[in-house]
Amino acid sequence: MAYRTVTEFVDDLDGGEAHETVTFGLDGVHYRIDLSEANATRLRQELALFIRHGRRAESTRRSPSATGASAGEAARNRQIRSWAQAAGLPINYRGRIPAEITAMFRARHD
């Protein structure tokens, strides 16, 4: 017996056939809605007045590099990990270095 799976793209407003997913935001919350061409046009027309008088907000996304350690911190972290391993202290190869180990390293090297 053969099976066929059919995926329907359904308009979230009226249950008809959707043609696109529209993304929009309000009050810091982002939404996605699947709409037919007519409903997508209607949404854009309803928001047009507000968009004309508004201004684009800058992205609130942070780049991955913004959350990582700087080059200097990365080198220092490698030194701490190497020292901790040589001293027989429990330390992972990745992730945050425990404050106690960092304090012990600084007490001996700073």
Summary of the structure (lengths in Angstrom):
residues: 110
radius of gyration: 26.8
end to end distance: 73.7
largest distance: 73.7
contacts: 189
relative contact order: 0.08
helix: 44%
strand: 15%
